[in-house]
Amino acid sequence: MADISYNEIVAQIHQGPAFIYWNCIRPPASGLLLVNSSGVPTYTVASGAGNTWTTATAYAVGQQVWDAVSASIQEVTTPGTTSGSVPTFSATVGTTTTDAGGVVWTCMGVTTGLGATQGATNVNINTTMENVMIDQETGPVDAIMTADMMSVTATLTQSQMSLINIVLPASTLSTGTNAGLPVNHRTYEMVTAGGLKPIPRACMAVVSPRRDLPGAYLVACLYQAYTDAKWTADITIKKETVYKVTFTGLTQIWRTNGDKMAQLYRQTQ
């Protein structure tokens, strides 16, 4: 038998910036979160991938399709089996559409890039293990998995209210014009916060270019995530204003074991 070889391949060491996207179309079971040649998550669906509306198909809560007519992601909020033809989906976020089979879809809108970041983006895929102990032995005799915790933490730098509204889990975004403001500066965007609201949940992704293979990417995806943010920003002339956000993954019950919360892949050619 030949000796085991140990290879240090410098080109395989990953080092690159992170690009963060919120509200990506959720990959179907056994499917990938697809990106284009620029590393941007796409709505394009590979043949047989399962992200297109299909008649006589059972859909579970949380499954998504891309509707090209309304140009929006549609998510199942009441499960069932589709029938008839493709319904006329609403393009208004939060509005529901019921197809002929009784499946209720909610419009999720489109994917948003979260802009410039500062420092490292931390992708955490953590499994909690517990030792099995018996009185007859001094050491553990086995180990079992007891929990999963998957998250992404990043420091964002852009201060558009539309981005801050994504980061804050219980906020409301609005835009308008106020004649009381100075001439030429009367339009505004505003985030208001406070009070109980449903927590937004969406698929999110981190995409990082491979330095050794132009046009190929390392992709991390949380299938269902919510933002855990306390918006604290230092506003000063001495340094750019930044704020930190953590995206925490949730289990997708309808997916198979080993594929319920996240995926991590890289393109190899």
Accessible surface in RSA format (square Angstrom, percent):
REM  Atomic radii and reference values for relative SASA: ProtOr
REM  Chains: A
REM  Algorithm: Lee & Richards
REM  Probe-radius: 1.40
REM  Slices: 20
REM RES _ NUM      All-atoms   Total-Side   Main-Chain    Non-polar    All polar
REM                ABS   REL    ABS   REL    ABS   REL    ABS   REL    ABS   REL
RES MET A   1   238.56 123.5 150.15  99.4  88.41 210.5 125.36 106.6 113.21 150.0
RES ALA A   2    92.16  84.7  63.56  98.1  28.60  65.1  73.79 103.9  18.36  48.6
RES ASP A   3   138.31  96.9 112.89 112.4  25.42  60.1  36.40  85.7 101.91 101.6
RES ILE A   4   173.32  98.6 142.14 105.9  31.18  75.2 147.75 106.4  25.57  69.4
RES SER A   5    85.20  72.0  60.00  80.1  25.20  58.1  42.61  90.7  42.59  59.7
RES TYR A   6   190.31  88.9 161.92  92.1  28.39  73.9 116.66  87.7  73.65  90.8
RES ASN A   7   111.19  76.7  80.96  78.2  30.22  72.8  16.71  40.2  94.47  91.3
RES GLU A   8   147.36  84.6 114.13  86.3  33.23  79.1  42.33  81.9 105.03  85.8
RES ILE A   9    98.97  56.3  85.44  63.6  13.53  32.6  88.24  63.5  10.73  29.1
RES VAL A  10   101.61  66.9  97.10  87.9   4.52  10.9  97.57  84.8   4.04  11.0
RES ALA A  11    48.87  44.9  41.24  63.6   7.62  17.3  45.30  63.8   3.57   9.5
RES GLN A  12    78.90  44.1  60.79  44.4  18.10  43.1  26.98  57.4  51.92  39.4
RES ILE A  13   102.79  58.5  96.84  72.1   5.95  14.3 101.75  73.3   1.04   2.8
RES HIS A  14    74.32  40.6  45.73  31.8  28.59  73.1  44.07  45.4  30.24  35.2
RES GLN A  15   135.00  75.5 124.80  91.2  10.21  24.3  37.07  78.9  97.94  74.3
RES GLY A  16    36.49  45.0   0.00   N/A  36.49  45.0  11.54  31.7  24.95  55.9
RES PRO A  17    80.02  58.3  67.86  61.9  12.16  44.2  79.04  65.3   0.98   6.1
RES ALA A  18    22.92  21.1  11.96  18.5  10.96  24.9  11.96  16.8  10.96  29.0
RES PHE A  19   100.46  50.3  99.43  61.6   1.03   2.7 100.46  60.9   0.00   0.0
RES ILE A  20     3.06   1.7   0.06   0.0   3.00   7.2   0.06   0.0   3.00   8.2
RES TYR A  21    28.16  13.1  28.15  16.0   0.01   0.0  13.72  10.3  14.44  17.8
RES TRP A  22    20.22   8.1  20.22   9.8   0.00   0.0   5.98   3.2  14.24  23.1
RES ASN A  23    10.28   7.1  10.28   9.9   0.00   0.0   4.77  11.5   5.51   5.3
RES CYS A  24     0.59   0.4   0.34   0.4   0.25   0.6   0.59   1.5   0.00   0.0
RES ILE A  25    14.22   8.1  12.92   9.6   1.30   3.1  12.92   9.3   1.30   3.5
RES ARG A  26     1.95   0.8   0.83   0.4   1.13   2.7   0.83   1.1   1.13   0.7
RES PRO A  27     1.49   1.1   0.00   0.0   1.49   5.4   1.31   1.1   0.18   1.1
RES PRO A  28    13.70  10.0  10.93  10.0   2.77  10.1  13.70  11.3   0.00   0.0
RES ALA A  29    51.65  47.5  35.82  55.3  15.83  36.0  35.82  50.4  15.83  41.9
RES SER A  30   116.78  98.7  71.29  95.1  45.49 104.8  49.30 105.0  67.47  94.5
RES GLY A  31    15.68  19.3   0.00   N/A  15.68  19.3  11.86  32.6   3.82   8.6
RES LEU A  32    94.04  52.4  82.82  59.3  11.21  28.2  82.82  58.2  11.21  30.2
RES LEU A  33     3.61   2.0   1.69   1.2   1.92   4.8   3.61   2.5   0.00   0.0
RES LEU A  34    54.84  30.5  50.81  36.4   4.03  10.1  51.02  35.8   3.81  10.3
RES VAL A  35    23.08  15.2   1.48   1.3  21.60  52.0   1.48   1.3  21.60  58.6
RES ASN A  36    63.59  43.8  53.18  51.4  10.41  25.1  29.83  71.8  33.75  32.6
RES SER A  37    94.83  80.1  75.10 100.2  19.73  45.5  50.18 106.9  44.65  62.6
RES SER A  38    80.55  68.1  57.51  76.7  23.05  53.1  26.29  56.0  54.26  76.0
RES GLY A  39     1.94   2.4   0.00   N/A   1.94   2.4   1.10   3.0   0.85   1.9
RES VAL A  40    59.71  39.3  59.71  54.1   0.00   0.0  59.71  51.9   0.00   0.0
RES PRO A  41     9.91   7.2   2.50   2.3   7.41  26.9   2.83   2.3   7.08  44.0
RES THR A  42    26.19  18.6  18.34  18.6   7.85  18.7  20.98  28.2   5.21   7.9
RES TYR A  43    53.27  24.9  49.48  28.2   3.79   9.9  44.63  33.5   8.64  10.7
RES THR A  44   101.87  72.5  89.66  90.9  12.21  29.1  66.63  89.5  35.24  53.3
RES VAL A  45    38.47  25.3  12.47  11.3  26.00  62.7  14.01  12.2  24.46  66.3
RES ALA A  46    52.91  48.6  41.29  63.7  11.62  26.4  51.97  73.2   0.93   2.5
RES SER A  47   122.43 103.5  81.46 108.7  40.97  94.4  55.26 117.7  67.17  94.1
RES GLY A  48    84.90 104.7   0.00   N/A  84.90 104.7  42.87 117.7  42.03  94.1
RES ALA A  49    27.16  25.0  12.29  19.0  14.86  33.8  22.10  31.1   5.06  13.4
RES GLY A  50    40.05  49.4   0.00   N/A  40.05  49.4  30.68  84.2   9.37  21.0
RES ASN A  51     9.05   6.2   9.05   8.7   0.00   0.0   0.00   0.0   9.05   8.7
RES THR A  52    71.22  50.7  70.12  71.1   1.10   2.6  48.23  64.8  22.98  34.7
RES TRP A  53    31.72  12.7  12.81   6.2  18.91  44.4  12.81   6.8  18.91  30.7
RES THR A  54    66.77  47.5  64.74  65.6   2.03   4.8  49.56  66.6  17.21  26.0
RES THR A  55    65.68  46.7  58.51  59.3   7.17  17.1  53.18  71.4  12.50  18.9
RES ALA A  56    81.27  74.7  54.29  83.8  26.98  61.4  55.95  78.8  25.32  67.1
RES THR A  57    43.90  31.2  40.49  41.1   3.40   8.1  36.20  48.6   7.69  11.6
RES ALA A  58    77.74  71.5  57.19  88.3  20.55  46.8  57.48  80.9  20.27  53.7
RES TYR A  59    11.75   5.5   7.02   4.0   4.73  12.3   6.01   4.5   5.75   7.1
RES ALA A  60    33.18  30.5  29.44  45.4   3.75   8.5  31.89  44.9   1.30   3.4
RES VAL A  61    78.47  51.6  70.75  64.0   7.72  18.6  70.75  61.5   7.72  20.9
RES GLY A  62     2.61   3.2   0.00   N/A   2.61   3.2   2.61   7.1   0.00   0.0
RES GLN A  63    37.79  21.1  36.86  26.9   0.92   2.2   4.33   9.2  33.46  25.4
RES GLN A  64     3.68   2.1   0.05   0.0   3.62   8.6   0.00   0.0   3.68   2.8
RES VAL A  65     0.59   0.4   0.59   0.5   0.00   0.0   0.59   0.5   0.00   0.0
RES TRP A  66    51.43  20.6  40.14  19.4  11.29  26.5  28.73  15.3  22.70  36.8
RES ASP A  67    11.56   8.1   8.53   8.5   3.03   7.2   3.39   8.0   8.17   8.1
RES ALA A  68    79.89  73.5  57.84  89.3  22.05  50.2  58.89  82.9  21.01  55.6
RES VAL A  69   140.94  92.7 108.94  98.6  32.00  77.1 116.26 101.0  24.67  66.9
RES SER A  70    17.77  15.0   2.73   3.6  15.04  34.6  10.21  21.7   7.56  10.6
RES ALA A  71    54.37  50.0  48.68  75.1   5.69  13.0  48.68  68.6   5.69  15.1
RES SER A  72     2.15   1.8   2.15   2.9   0.00   0.0   2.15   4.6   0.00   0.0
RES ILE A  73     0.00   0.0   0.00   0.0   0.00   0.0   0.00   0.0   0.00   0.0
RES GLN A  74     0.17   0.1   0.17   0.1   0.00   0.0   0.00   0.0   0.17   0.1
RES GLU A  75    17.22   9.9  17.22  13.0   0.00   0.0   0.58   1.1  16.63  13.6
RES VAL A  76     0.00   0.0   0.00   0.0   0.00   0.0   0.00   0.0   0.00   0.0
RES THR A  77    64.17  45.6  43.30  43.9  20.87  49.7  42.46  57.0  21.71  32.8
RES THR A  78    62.51  44.5  61.59  62.4   0.93   2.2  39.67  53.3  22.85  34.5
RES PRO A  79    72.81  53.1  60.22  54.9  12.59  45.8  60.43  49.9  12.38  76.9
RES GLY A  80    26.97  33.3   0.00   N/A  26.97  33.3  25.64  70.4   1.32   3.0
RES THR A  81    70.65  50.2  62.90  63.8   7.75  18.5  41.02  55.1  29.63  44.8
RES THR A  82     1.51   1.1   0.00   0.0   1.51   3.6   0.00   0.0   1.51   2.3
RES SER A  83    46.05  38.9  44.97  60.0   1.08   2.5  37.41  79.7   8.64  12.1
RES GLY A  84    51.30  63.3   0.00   N/A  51.30  63.3  35.36  97.0  15.94  35.7
RES SER A  85    92.13  77.8  76.03 101.5  16.10  37.1  49.39 105.2  42.74  59.9
RES VAL A  86    81.35  53.5  62.44  56.5  18.91  45.6  62.44  54.3  18.91  51.3
RES PRO A  87    23.04  16.8   7.61   6.9  15.43  56.1  17.77  14.7   5.27  32.8
RES THR A  88   127.01  90.3 103.73 105.2  23.27  55.5  73.03  98.1  53.97  81.6
RES PHE A  89    13.15   6.6   0.79   0.5  12.37  32.2   0.84   0.5  12.31  35.2
RES SER A  90    27.64  23.4  18.17  24.2   9.47  21.8  21.44  45.7   6.19   8.7
RES ALA A  91    65.95  60.6  41.52  64.1  24.43  55.6  41.83  58.9  24.12  63.9
RES THR A  92    87.66  62.3  82.50  83.6   5.16  12.3  53.90  72.4  33.75  51.0
RES VAL A  93   103.82  68.3  82.97  75.1  20.86  50.3  82.97  72.1  20.86  56.6
RES GLY A  94    50.14  61.8   0.00   N/A  50.14  61.8  27.88  76.5  22.25  49.8
RES THR A  95    55.75  39.6  49.39  50.1   6.35  15.1  41.03  55.1  14.71  22.2
RES THR A  96    78.26  55.7  60.10  60.9  18.16  43.3  27.94  37.5  50.32  76.1
RES THR A  97    18.39  13.1  13.33  13.5   5.06  12.1  15.87  21.3   2.53   3.8
RES THR A  98    86.59  61.6  59.58  60.4  27.01  64.4  40.22  54.0  46.37  70.1
RES ASP A  99     6.38   4.5   0.05   0.1   6.33  15.0   2.14   5.0   4.24   4.2
RES ALA A 100    85.19  78.3  38.87  60.0  46.32 105.4  52.19  73.5  33.00  87.4
RES GLY A 101    30.59  37.7   0.00   N/A  30.59  37.7   9.16  25.1  21.43  48.0
RES GLY A 102    36.32  44.8   0.00   N/A  36.32  44.8  26.79  73.5   9.54  21.4
RES VAL A 103     0.00   0.0   0.00   0.0   0.00   0.0   0.00   0.0   0.00   0.0
RES VAL A 104    28.77  18.9  28.77  26.0   0.00   0.0  28.77  25.0   0.00   0.0
RES TRP A 105     0.00   0.0   0.00   0.0   0.00   0.0   0.00   0.0   0.00   0.0
RES THR A 106    21.57  15.3  21.57  21.9   0.00   0.0  18.16  24.4   3.41   5.2
RES CYS A 107     0.59   0.4   0.01   0.0   0.58   1.4   0.01   0.0   0.58   0.6
RES MET A 108    42.83  22.2  34.52  22.8   8.31  19.8  18.56  15.8  24.27  32.2
RES GLY A 109     8.29  10.2   0.00   N/A   8.29  10.2   8.29  22.7   0.00   0.0
RES VAL A 110    76.57  50.4  70.02  63.4   6.55  15.8  70.02  60.8   6.55  17.8
RES THR A 111    28.45  20.2   9.73   9.9  18.73  44.6   8.51  11.4  19.94  30.1
RES THR A 112    45.19  32.1  41.78  42.4   3.41   8.1  24.24  32.6  20.96  31.7
RES GLY A 113    38.22  47.1   0.00   N/A  38.22  47.1  14.89  40.9  23.33  52.2
RES LEU A 114     0.36   0.2   0.11   0.1   0.25   0.6   0.11   0.1   0.25   0.7
RES GLY A 115    34.35  42.4   0.00   N/A  34.35  42.4  21.91  60.1  12.43  27.8
RES ALA A 116    51.77  47.6  39.61  61.1  12.16  27.7  50.07  70.5   1.70   4.5
RES THR A 117    39.93  28.4  12.96  13.1  26.97  64.3   0.70   0.9  39.23  59.3
RES GLN A 118    60.40  33.8  52.58  38.4   7.82  18.6  33.16  70.6  27.23  20.7
RES GLY A 119    65.58  80.9   0.00   N/A  65.58  80.9  41.67 114.4  23.91  53.6
RES ALA A 120    96.28  88.5  62.94  97.1  33.35  75.9  72.39 101.9  23.89  63.3
RES THR A 121    25.80  18.4   1.92   1.9  23.88  56.9   0.97   1.3  24.83  37.5
RES ASN A 122    85.45  58.9  81.48  78.7   3.97   9.6  25.11  60.4  60.34  58.3
RES VAL A 123    56.54  37.2  29.80  27.0  26.73  64.4  29.80  25.9  26.73  72.5
RES ASN A 124    49.56  34.2  46.31  44.8   3.25   7.8  10.16  24.5  39.40  38.1
RES ILE A 125    82.43  46.9  51.24  38.2  31.20  75.2  51.24  36.9  31.20  84.7
RES ASN A 126    66.53  45.9  63.49  61.4   3.04   7.3   7.77  18.7  58.76  56.8
RES THR A 127    58.27  41.4  39.30  39.8  18.97  45.2  19.59  26.3  38.68  58.5
RES THR A 128    50.53  35.9  46.05  46.7   4.48  10.7  33.76  45.3  16.77  25.4
RES MET A 129   108.70  56.3  84.00  55.6  24.70  58.8  77.72  66.1  30.98  41.0
RES GLU A 130    88.04  50.5  86.50  65.4   1.54   3.7  23.03  44.5  65.01  53.1
RES ASN A 131    98.06  67.6  72.99  70.5  25.07  60.4   7.36  17.7  90.70  87.7
RES VAL A 132    49.86  32.8  46.47  42.1   3.39   8.2  49.86  43.3   0.00   0.0
RES MET A 133   108.55  56.2  81.74  54.1  26.81  63.8  77.05  65.5  31.50  41.7
RES ILE A 134    75.33  42.9  64.65  48.2  10.68  25.7  71.99  51.8   3.34   9.1
RES ASP A 135   147.48 103.3 110.14 109.6  37.34  88.3  31.93  75.1 115.55 115.2
RES GLN A 136   144.57  80.8 113.16  82.7  31.41  74.8  61.32 130.5  83.24  63.1
RES GLU A 137    97.95  56.2  88.11  66.7   9.83  23.4  17.21  33.3  80.74  65.9
RES THR A 138   144.55 102.8 114.97 116.6  29.58  70.5  89.19 119.8  55.37  83.7
RES GLY A 139    28.73  35.4   0.00   N/A  28.73  35.4  25.07  68.8   3.66   8.2
RES PRO A 140    75.23  54.8  51.86  47.3  23.37  85.0  51.86  42.8  23.37 145.2
RES VAL A 141    74.44  49.0  38.32  34.7  36.12  87.0  46.24  40.2  28.20  76.5
RES ASP A 142    89.98  63.0  77.62  77.3  12.37  29.2  20.92  49.2  69.07  68.9
RES ALA A 143    46.98  43.2  30.61  47.2  16.36  37.2  30.61  43.1  16.36  43.3
RES ILE A 144    94.13  53.6  89.62  66.8   4.51  10.9  94.13  67.8   0.00   0.0
RES MET A 145   112.98  58.5  86.82  57.5  26.15  62.3  69.19  58.8  43.79  58.0
RES THR A 146    71.33  50.7  34.21  34.7  37.12  88.5  39.85  53.5  31.49  47.6
RES ALA A 147    47.97  44.1  38.08  58.8   9.89  22.5  47.73  67.2   0.24   0.6
RES ASP A 148    57.93  40.6  36.11  35.9  21.82  51.6   4.49  10.6  53.44  53.3
RES MET A 149    97.44  50.5  97.41  64.5   0.04   0.1  91.61  77.9   5.83   7.7
RES MET A 150    23.48  12.2  23.48  15.5   0.00   0.0  23.39  19.9   0.09   0.1
RES SER A 151    13.36  11.3  13.24  17.7   0.12   0.3   3.28   7.0  10.07  14.1
RES VAL A 152     1.66   1.1   1.64   1.5   0.01   0.0   1.66   1.4   0.00   0.0
RES THR A 153    31.39  22.3  30.38  30.8   1.01   2.4  20.23  27.2  11.16  16.9
RES ALA A 154     1.40   1.3   0.00   0.0   1.40   3.2   1.40   2.0   0.00   0.0
RES THR A 155    22.49  16.0  21.75  22.0   0.74   1.8   8.20  11.0  14.29  21.6
RES LEU A 156     0.35   0.2   0.35   0.3   0.00   0.0   0.35   0.2   0.00   0.0
RES THR A 157    33.84  24.1  19.03  19.3  14.82  35.3  14.10  18.9  19.74  29.8
RES GLN A 158    60.16  33.6  55.48  40.5   4.68  11.1  25.15  53.5  35.01  26.6
RES SER A 159    69.43  58.7  59.79  79.8   9.63  22.2  22.42  47.8  47.00  65.8
RES GLN A 160    75.36  42.1  71.74  52.4   3.62   8.6  37.22  79.2  38.14  28.9
RES MET A 161    48.64  25.2  48.64  32.2   0.00   0.0  35.46  30.2  13.17  17.5
RES SER A 162    48.17  40.7  45.49  60.7   2.68   6.2  30.37  64.7  17.80  24.9
RES LEU A 163     7.39   4.1   7.38   5.3   0.02   0.0   7.38   5.2   0.02   0.0
RES ILE A 164     6.98   4.0   6.98   5.2   0.00   0.0   6.98   5.0   0.00   0.0
RES ASN A 165    36.98  25.5  32.00  30.9   4.98  12.0   0.00   0.0  36.98  35.7
RES ILE A 166    30.07  17.1  20.64  15.4   9.43  22.7  26.64  19.2   3.43   9.3
RES VAL A 167     0.15   0.1   0.15   0.1   0.00   0.0   0.15   0.1   0.00   0.0
RES LEU A 168    31.57  17.6  30.34  21.7   1.23   3.1  30.34  21.3   1.23   3.3
RES PRO A 169    34.50  25.1  32.96  30.0   1.54   5.6  33.15  27.4   1.35   8.4
RES ALA A 170    32.06  29.5  28.95  44.7   3.11   7.1  29.58  41.7   2.48   6.6
RES SER A 171     9.84   8.3   0.19   0.3   9.64  22.2   0.42   0.9   9.41  13.2
RES THR A 172    67.01  47.7  64.10  65.0   2.91   6.9  52.23  70.2  14.78  22.3
RES LEU A 173    66.57  37.1  43.37  31.0  23.19  58.3  43.37  30.5  23.19  62.4
RES SER A 174    44.92  38.0  38.23  51.0   6.69  15.4  40.87  87.0   4.04   5.7
RES THR A 175   102.60  73.0  75.56  76.6  27.04  64.4  42.29  56.8  60.30  91.2
RES GLY A 176    26.70  32.9   0.00   N/A  26.70  32.9  23.58  64.7   3.12   7.0
RES THR A 177    97.04  69.0  64.65  65.5  32.38  77.2  45.49  61.1  51.55  77.9
RES ASN A 178    75.10  51.8  71.96  69.5   3.14   7.6   6.49  15.6  68.61  66.3
RES ALA A 179    77.72  71.5  60.63  93.6  17.09  38.9  61.40  86.5  16.32  43.2
RES GLY A 180    72.91  89.9   0.00   N/A  72.91  89.9  37.48 102.8  35.44  79.4
RES LEU A 181    68.11  37.9  65.84  47.1   2.27   5.7  66.05  46.4   2.06   5.5
RES PRO A 182    91.42  66.6  79.36  72.3  12.07  43.9  91.14  75.2   0.28   1.8
RES VAL A 183    98.19  64.6  86.92  78.7  11.27  27.2  86.92  75.5  11.27  30.6
RES ASN A 184   134.37  92.7  94.65  91.5  39.72  95.6  31.60  76.1 102.77  99.3
RES HIS A 185   132.53  72.4 120.69  83.9  11.84  30.3  80.31  82.8  52.22  60.8
RES ARG A 186    85.75  36.0  81.97  41.8   3.79   9.0  17.02  23.3  68.73  41.7
RES THR A 187   105.73  75.2  88.79  90.0  16.93  40.4  57.06  76.6  48.67  73.6
RES TYR A 188    84.03  39.2  68.26  38.8  15.77  41.0  46.65  35.1  37.38  46.1
RES GLU A 189    78.90  45.3  62.33  47.2  16.58  39.5  23.66  45.8  55.25  45.1
RES MET A 190    82.05  42.5  80.13  53.0   1.92   4.6  48.69  41.4  33.36  44.2
RES VAL A 191    30.32  20.0   7.49   6.8  22.84  55.0   7.49   6.5  22.84  61.9
RES THR A 192    68.28  48.6  62.59  63.5   5.68  13.5  52.88  71.0  15.40  23.3
RES ALA A 193    77.61  71.4  36.80  56.8  40.82  92.9  40.58  57.1  37.03  98.1
RES GLY A 194    67.10  82.8   0.00   N/A  67.10  82.8  37.90 104.0  29.21  65.4
RES GLY A 195    60.91  75.1   0.00   N/A  60.91  75.1  39.28 107.8  21.62  48.4
RES LEU A 196   188.99 105.3 158.07 113.1  30.92  77.7 159.29 111.9  29.70  79.9
RES LYS A 197    88.11  43.0  69.01  42.3  19.10  45.5  52.53  47.3  35.58  37.9
RES PRO A 198   120.29  87.7 102.18  93.1  18.12  65.9 114.36  94.4   5.93  36.9
RES ILE A 199    76.61  43.6  69.12  51.5   7.49  18.0  69.39  50.0   7.22  19.6
RES PRO A 200    69.23  50.5  56.74  51.7  12.49  45.4  68.17  56.3   1.06   6.6
RES ARG A 201   110.26  46.3  99.21  50.6  11.05  26.3  19.65  26.9  90.61  54.9
RES ALA A 202     2.49   2.3   2.49   3.8   0.00   0.0   2.49   3.5   0.00   0.0
RES CYS A 203     0.10   0.1   0.00   0.0   0.10   0.2   0.00   0.0   0.10   0.1
RES MET A 204     0.42   0.2   0.42   0.3   0.00   0.0   0.13   0.1   0.30   0.4
RES ALA A 205     0.00   0.0   0.00   0.0   0.00   0.0   0.00   0.0   0.00   0.0
RES VAL A 206     9.82   6.5   8.78   8.0   1.04   2.5   8.78   7.6   1.04   2.8
RES VAL A 207     1.72   1.1   1.72   1.6   0.00   0.0   1.72   1.5   0.00   0.0
RES SER A 208     7.79   6.6   7.77  10.4   0.02   0.0   7.51  16.0   0.28   0.4
RES PRO A 209    39.40  28.7  38.36  35.0   1.04   3.8  38.36  31.7   1.04   6.5
RES ARG A 210    14.57   6.1   8.90   4.5   5.67  13.5   1.14   1.6  13.43   8.1
RES ARG A 211   120.59  50.6  82.75  42.2  37.84  90.1  43.02  58.8  77.57  47.0
RES ASP A 212    50.78  35.6  19.29  19.2  31.49  74.5  17.20  40.5  33.58  33.5
RES LEU A 213    53.49  29.8  53.49  38.3   0.00   0.0  53.49  37.6   0.00   0.0
RES PRO A 214   125.85  91.7  97.47  88.9  28.38 103.2 104.84  86.6  21.01 130.6
RES GLY A 215    44.85  55.3   0.00   N/A  44.85  55.3  21.92  60.2  22.92  51.3
RES ALA A 216     1.54   1.4   1.16   1.8   0.38   0.9   1.32   1.9   0.21   0.6
RES TYR A 217    21.62  10.1  21.62  12.3   0.00   0.0   6.53   4.9  15.10  18.6
RES LEU A 218    49.14  27.4  48.38  34.6   0.76   1.9  48.38  34.0   0.76   2.0
RES VAL A 219     0.00   0.0   0.00   0.0   0.00   0.0   0.00   0.0   0.00   0.0
RES ALA A 220     8.45   7.8   6.69  10.3   1.77   4.0   6.97   9.8   1.49   3.9
RES CYS A 221     2.31   1.8   0.00   0.0   2.31   5.4   0.49   1.3   1.82   2.0
RES LEU A 222     4.31   2.4   4.29   3.1   0.02   0.0   4.29   3.0   0.02   0.1
RES TYR A 223     0.58   0.3   0.58   0.3   0.00   0.0   0.00   0.0   0.58   0.7
RES GLN A 224    21.13  11.8  21.13  15.4   0.00   0.0   1.23   2.6  19.89  15.1
RES ALA A 225     0.00   0.0   0.00   0.0   0.00   0.0   0.00   0.0   0.00   0.0
RES TYR A 226    61.86  28.9  61.86  35.2   0.00   0.0  28.65  21.5  33.20  40.9
RES THR A 227     5.64   4.0   3.37   3.4   2.28   5.4   0.70   0.9   4.94   7.5
RES ASP A 228    74.08  51.9  61.47  61.2  12.61  29.8   5.98  14.1  68.10  67.9
RES ALA A 229    15.73  14.5   0.01   0.0  15.72  35.8   1.41   2.0  14.32  37.9
RES LYS A 230   171.10  83.5 150.83  92.5  20.27  48.3 119.24 107.3  51.87  55.3
RES TRP A 231    92.76  37.2  66.79  32.3  25.98  61.0  67.18  35.8  25.58  41.5
RES THR A 232   103.02  73.3  88.44  89.7  14.58  34.7  69.40  93.2  33.61  50.8
RES ALA A 233    23.20  21.3   0.08   0.1  23.12  52.6   0.74   1.0  22.46  59.5
RES ASP A 234   111.77  78.3 103.50 103.0   8.27  19.5  30.67  72.2  81.10  80.9
RES ILE A 235   144.25  82.1 111.94  83.4  32.31  77.9 111.94  80.6  32.31  87.7
RES THR A 236    65.07  46.3  41.56  42.1  23.51  56.0  40.45  54.3  24.62  37.2
RES ILE A 237   176.57 100.5 137.89 102.7  38.68  93.2 146.79 105.7  29.79  80.8
RES LYS A 238   186.26  90.9 148.98  91.4  37.29  88.8  99.06  89.2  87.21  92.9
RES LYS A 239   110.18  53.7  99.07  60.8  11.11  26.5  99.62  89.7  10.56  11.2
RES GLU A 240    96.32  55.3  79.53  60.2  16.79  40.0  48.52  93.8  47.80  39.0
RES THR A 241    36.72  26.1  28.64  29.0   8.09  19.3  18.34  24.6  18.39  27.8
RES VAL A 242    33.93  22.3  30.29  27.4   3.64   8.8  30.29  26.3   3.64   9.9
RES TYR A 243     4.44   2.1   1.64   0.9   2.80   7.3   4.44   3.3   0.00   0.0
RES LYS A 244   126.35  61.6 115.56  70.9  10.79  25.7  60.05  54.1  66.30  70.6
RES VAL A 245     0.40   0.3   0.00   0.0   0.40   1.0   0.40   0.3   0.00   0.0
RES THR A 246    33.15  23.6  32.72  33.2   0.43   1.0  15.82  21.2  17.33  26.2
RES PHE A 247     0.00   0.0   0.00   0.0   0.00   0.0   0.00   0.0   0.00   0.0
RES THR A 248    15.45  11.0  15.45  15.7   0.00   0.0   9.28  12.5   6.17   9.3
RES GLY A 249     5.51   6.8   0.00   N/A   5.51   6.8   0.00   0.0   5.51  12.3
RES LEU A 250    56.02  31.2  54.12  38.7   1.90   4.8  56.02  39.3   0.00   0.0
RES THR A 251    69.17  49.2  50.46  51.2  18.71  44.6  28.70  38.6  40.47  61.2
RES GLN A 252    10.53   5.9   9.88   7.2   0.65   1.6   0.65   1.4   9.88   7.5
RES ILE A 253   148.73  84.6 137.24 102.2  11.49  27.7 137.63  99.1  11.10  30.1
RES TRP A 254    60.41  24.2  25.97  12.6  34.44  80.9  36.81  19.6  23.60  38.3
RES ARG A 255     4.30   1.8   0.24   0.1   4.06   9.7   0.19   0.3   4.11   2.5
RES THR A 256    92.81  66.0  85.96  87.1   6.85  16.3  76.68 103.0  16.14  24.4
RES ASN A 257   133.65  92.2 106.63 103.0  27.01  65.0  32.24  77.6 101.41  98.0
RES GLY A 258    88.85 109.6   0.00   N/A  88.85 109.6  45.51 124.9  43.34  97.1
RES ASP A 259    31.83  22.3  30.59  30.4   1.24   2.9  18.81  44.3  13.02  13.0
RES LYS A 260    53.99  26.3  50.21  30.8   3.78   9.0  36.61  33.0  17.38  18.5
RES MET A 261    13.32   6.9  11.14   7.4   2.18   5.2   9.13   7.8   4.19   5.6
RES ALA A 262    18.69  17.2   2.75   4.2  15.94  36.3   2.91   4.1  15.78  41.8
RES GLN A 263    25.39  14.2  18.19  13.3   7.20  17.1  20.33  43.3   5.07   3.8
RES LEU A 264   101.76  56.7  70.82  50.7  30.94  77.8  70.82  49.7  30.94  83.3
RES TYR A 265    39.51  18.4  32.04  18.2   7.47  19.4  36.36  27.3   3.15   3.9
RES ARG A 266    97.41  40.9  81.68  41.6  15.73  37.5  27.19  37.2  70.22  42.6
RES GLN A 267    56.35  31.5  50.61  37.0   5.73  13.7  19.59  41.7  36.76  27.9
RES THR A 268   103.16  73.4  77.62  78.7  25.55  60.9  48.67  65.4  54.49  82.4
RES GLN A 269   183.85 102.8 143.39 104.8  40.46  96.3  66.38 141.3 117.47  89.1
END  Absolute sums over single chains surface
CHAIN  1 A    15631.7      11747.2       3884.5       9371.7       6260.0
END  Absolute sums over all chains
TOTAL         15631.7      11747.2       3884.5       9371.7       6260.0
